[in-house]
Amino acid sequence: MRKPLLVIAAVVLATSLSAHAQNTGNIRYKWYDAQGLMHFSDSLTAEAMKYGYDLVNDRGLVVQRVPRQLNAAERAAANKLAAEQAAQQRAAQERANADSQMLAAYPDEESYQISLHQALDMIDQQIHTSQINLRSQEKALTDLLGRAADLENAKSPVPKPLADSLTQQRNVVAGLRDTLRHQQALRAETVQQQAGQLAHYREVRAAQERAAK
């Protein structure tokens, strides 16, 4: 399939060059080979296409530059670079859209800070609920430990149901403590993120105000 495509491309290129030649006078091809030697030709050669060439008019002026053909690795690298650049452009456009939506939703800093405080308040409520639950479960664990201690002091064995309850209650308390630690870490992380978000909001709003002047 590649040979017919190359033939079509060569025909299109030849047609284009022919029309170009009619507008600029006689056209010659100039290129440099692998040793850096200059060559001229009245017709387009495979070597010229391989190394890239210049179209030169009858006055010796370069009227068009045609880059050399890329090999497979270079084409892959070029495609990768193009994909990365396209991704960067999409990301930049998405950021611009998000900034526009942010300014539309929060036209002043006070309204934006209120939204940040609301997000933080939700986390604080979760922490408060976890703290209440933890205190309640710690009290239940303390009661069970007291019962087990009384039995041990009386030289009586701790019954299996009580031992199982102690194990289960310890797991409940440990789980609640772990949840509370995660919520407190989330709050600290959110405070840090919100500081950056507020700084970004101020930058975007300042840029909008400069553009409006």
C-alpha positions in Angstrom: 0.0 0.0 0.0 2.9 2.4 0.6 4.2 2.5 -3.0 0.9 3.7 -4.5 0.8 6.4 -1.7 4.3 7.5 -2.6 3.5 7.6 -6.2 0.4 9.8 -5.5 2.5 12.0 -3.2 5.1 12.4 -5.9 2.5 13.3 -8.5 1.0 15.9 -6.3 4.4 17.3 -5.4 5.4 17.4 -9.0 2.2 19.2 -10.0 2.7 21.7 -7.2 6.3 22.3 -8.2 5.4 22.7 -11.8 2.8 25.4 -11.0 5.3 27.0 -8.7 8.0 27.0 -11.4 5.6 28.8 -13.8 5.3 31.6 -11.3 8.9 31.9 -10.3 10.9 31.0 -13.4 13.1 28.0 -13.9 13.5 26.0 -10.8 16.4 23.8 -9.8 16.9 21.6 -6.8 19.8 22.1 -4.3 20.7 19.7 -1.5 23.6 18.4 0.6 24.5 14.8 0.8 25.7 12.8 3.8 29.2 14.2 3.4 28.0 17.8 3.2 28.6 18.2 -0.5 26.3 20.5 -2.4 24.4 19.2 -5.4 22.2 20.8 -8.0 19.7 19.0 -10.2 17.0 20.0 -12.7 14.8 17.2 -11.5 13.9 15.9 -8.0 15.9 12.9 -7.1 15.5 10.3 -4.4 18.7 11.5 -2.7 17.4 15.1 -2.5 14.2 13.8 -0.9 16.2 11.8 1.5 18.4 14.7 2.8 16.0 17.6 2.2 16.4 20.2 -0.5 15.9 23.8 -1.5 14.0 25.0 -4.5 16.2 27.6 -6.2 15.1 30.0 -9.0 17.0 31.1 -12.0 18.5 34.0 -9.9 19.9 31.6 -7.4 17.4 32.5 -4.7 15.9 29.9 -2.5 12.1 30.1 -2.9 11.2 27.1 -0.8 12.8 24.7 1.7 11.7 21.1 1.9 12.9 19.2 5.0 14.5 15.8 4.7 12.4 12.6 5.2 12.1 11.4 8.7 13.1 7.8 9.6 10.8 5.6 11.7 12.3 6.6 15.0 12.2 10.3 14.2 8.6 10.0 13.0 7.7 8.3 16.3 9.4 11.0 18.3 7.7 13.7 16.3 4.3 12.1 16.8 5.0 11.8 20.5 6.0 15.4 20.8 2.9 16.5 18.8 0.7 14.4 21.2 2.4 15.9 24.2 1.9 19.4 22.9 -1.7 18.7 22.1 -2.2 17.4 25.6 -0.6 20.5 27.0 -2.9 22.7 24.9 -5.9 20.8 26.1 -4.8 21.0 29.7 -4.3 24.8 29.3 -7.7 25.2 27.7 -9.3 23.1 30.5 -7.6 25.3 33.1 -8.8 28.4 31.4 -12.3 27.1 31.3 -12.2 26.2 35.0 -10.9 29.6 35.8 -13.6 31.2 33.9 -16.3 29.1 35.6 -14.7 29.9 39.0 -14.9 33.7 38.4 -18.5 33.4 37.2 -19.4 31.4 40.3 -17.5 33.6 42.7 -17.4 37.2 41.4 -15.6 38.5 44.6 -13.1 37.1 47.1 -15.5 37.1 49.9 -17.9 34.6 48.2 -14.9 32.4 47.2 -13.6 32.3 50.8 -17.1 31.4 52.0 -17.1 28.4 49.8 -13.6 27.4 51.1 -14.8 27.7 54.7 -17.9 25.6 53.9 -15.7 22.7 52.7 -13.6 23.0 55.8 -16.6 23.1 58.0 -17.8 19.8 56.6 -14.5 18.1 57.6 -14.7 19.7 61.0 -18.2 18.2 61.5 -16.9 14.8 60.5 -14.0 15.1 63.0 -16.4 16.2 65.8 -18.7 13.3 65.1 -15.7 10.9 65.2 -14.5 12.4 68.4 -17.9 11.9 70.1 -18.1 8.3 68.8 -14.5 7.6 70.0 -15.2 8.9 73.5 -18.3 6.7 73.7 -16.5 3.6 72.5 -13.5 4.2 74.7 -15.8 4.4 77.7 -17.4 1.1 76.7 -13.9 -0.4 76.4 -13.0 1.0 79.8 -16.1 -0.6 81.4 -15.3 -4.0 79.8 -11.7 -3.8 81.0 -13.0 -2.9 84.5 -15.2 -6.0 84.6 -12.3 -8.2 83.4 -10.0 -6.7 86.1 -12.5 -7.4 88.8 -12.7 -11.0 87.8 -8.9 -11.3 87.7 -8.6 -9.7 91.1 -11.2 -12.2 92.4 -9.0 -15.0 91.0 -11.8 -15.9 88.6 -11.2 -16.6 84.9 -12.4 -14.1 82.3 -15.3 -15.8 80.5 -14.9 -16.2 76.7 -17.9 -13.9 75.8 -16.3 -11.1 77.8 -12.9 -11.8 76.3 -14.4 -11.7 72.8 -16.2 -8.5 73.6 -13.0 -7.0 74.7 -11.3 -8.0 71.5 -14.1 -6.6 69.4 -14.3 -3.4 71.4 -10.5 -2.8 71.0 -10.9 -3.2 67.3 -13.8 -0.7 67.2 -11.7 1.9 69.2 -8.7 1.3 67.0 -10.8 1.8 63.9 -12.3 5.0 65.2 -8.8 6.4 66.2 -7.5 5.6 62.7 -10.5 7.3 61.1 -10.0 10.4 63.3 -6.3 10.5 62.3 -7.2 10.4 58.6 -9.8 13.1 59.0 -7.4 15.4 60.9 -4.7 14.8 58.2 -7.3 15.6 55.5 -8.1 18.8 57.3 -4.5 19.9 57.4 -4.1 19.0 53.7 -7.3 20.9 52.9 -6.1 24.0 54.7 -2.8 23.9 52.7 -4.7 23.3 49.4 -7.1 26.1 50.1 -4.2 28.5 50.6 -3.0 27.7 47.1 -6.5 27.9 45.7 -7.1 31.3 47.2 -3.7 32.6 45.9 -4.7 31.2 42.4 -8.1 32.9 42.6 -6.5 36.2 43.4 -4.1 35.8 40.5 -6.9 35.0 38.0 -9.1 37.8 39.3 -6.2 40.3 39.1 -5.5 39.2 35.5 -9.2 39.6 34.6 -9.2 43.1 36.1 -6.1 44.1 34.1 -7.6 42.7 30.9 -10.8 44.8 31.6 -8.8 48.1 31.8 
